[in-house]
């Protein structure tokens, strides 16, 4: 069996994993905490919604697909983003490294090859918004830890550094 194209492996499973982590954090947080923000940044709810949008804004062009519209409400938005990613096939990412992706970053117009687009723009921005949402929830007093963020770490109850 041939391995998956590198940009498929670097996008779809990663985005799906972390959007699942976001969905679990949202369940734990409750509605009030999702409105918490750090300084003048977006509130946690908007950070997570932006991350879901970024996942598709990155994966779809790499797969040669149009970016679909997403629901505004956070729960459905996360569910639709995860479903769209789940329907993507590795073959769609063949040659994605060399695809030219034309996009906007704020007010900047950019043109990047697929690998640069993913590694230097897309993934950092996706993880920025996931992390900012997580941090806003922590600042709101939601009991989340590293295991909630990445789904891999495990610490005994009461453990602190």
N, C-alpha and C positions, 0 to 999 in steps of 0.2 A: 504494500500500500504506500502510495506517495504521500509525503507530508503535505499539510495544508499550505497554501500560499502564505508567505510571511505576514503580509498585511491583514489577511483574514485572522490569523492566529493572534495578531497584536491588537485587533479591534473587537470583533464580535464576542469572543469569550470573555475578554476583559470588561467590556462595557456591560454585558449581561450580568456578570458577577457583581460589579459595583452598583449597578442599578437595583439588583436584588438586595444588596446591603442597604441602599438608600431606602427601599420600600420597608425593610425591617426597622430602620431607625425612625421612619415616619410613624409606624405603628406604635413604637415605644413612646415617642415624643408627645403625642396629643396635639390638638389643634392650636392651643395657646402658645406652646413653645415654638411652633413652626413660624410664628410671627416675630420671633426674636431675631435681632440682627447684631452684628458687631460693628460698632462705630457707624459709618454712613453706608455700609455695604448693603446689598440686598438682604432681606430676611431669609431665614433658612428655607422656607417654602419656595421662594424664588430661586435661591441657589440650586436647590435640587431640581426644580423645573428646568432651569437653564442647563444643568448637567444632562438631563434626559434629552433636551434638544441638541446639545453638542454631540452626544453619542450618534445621533442620526445625521447631524450636519457633517460629521466626519466619515462615518461608515458608508453612507449612501453614495457620495461621489466616488469613493474608492471602489465601490461595487458597480459603478456605472448606473446608479439609480438616481431618480429625483428624490429630493428630501420631502417626505410627506408632511402635511399639516398635523399638528398634535393637539389633543384636547387641552384646554386651559387648566382644568382642575388637576391637581397634582397626582392623585391616585390613578385616574384613567390615563394621564399622560405617561406615567411610569409604566403602566401595563401595556399601552400601545407601543411605546419605544422598545420594551423588552420583546414584544411579539414580532415587531418588524425585524429586529435584529435576529430573532430566532428563525425567521423565514429565509434569512440570507444563506446562500450556498457558497462554499469555498471557491468554486469555479468562477464565481462573479468577480473574485479578487485577483484572478490571473492577470499579471502585467500591471497591477495597480501602482506599483512603485514608480513606473514611468508615466502614469496618467498625469496630465497637467490639470491642476485644480485651481480655478479662478474663484476667489472669494473675498469677503470683506472681514477685516478685523477692526472693529470700531469704525473709524472713518478712513482706514487704510485699505486700499485695493491691493490685493496680493495675488500672485501667480506662483504656485509651488508645485514641484513634482510630488507624487503621492507619498513617497517616503518622508520627505521633508514636511509636508502638510500634516501627516500623522504624528511624527516624532517630535517636531519642534513647535507645532501649533496645536493640533487637535487634542492629543492626549494630555499635554500639560493644562490646557484650558478645561477639559473635562474634569480632571482631578482637582484643579483649583476650586471649581464650583462644588464638587462633592465635599472637599475638605472644609470650605467656608461654611457650608450647611451644617456639617458635623460640629465645627467649632462654635457656631451660633447656638446649636442645641446644647452643647456642653456649657456654654456661658449662661444659658437659660436655666441651668441646673438639672438637665436631663441626665440620668445615670447611664452614660454610654462610656465604653472603653475601646481600646484598640481592637479587641475581638469583634465588637459591633461594627467597626469601620472596615476591617479587612476580612473577617470571617475565618481567620486562621489562628490568631493568637489565643492563648488560654492561660488565665491566671487564677489562682485560688481566691475564694471570697475574702475580701478585706485586704488583699495584697495592694501595696503601694510602693512606689519607688522612693 
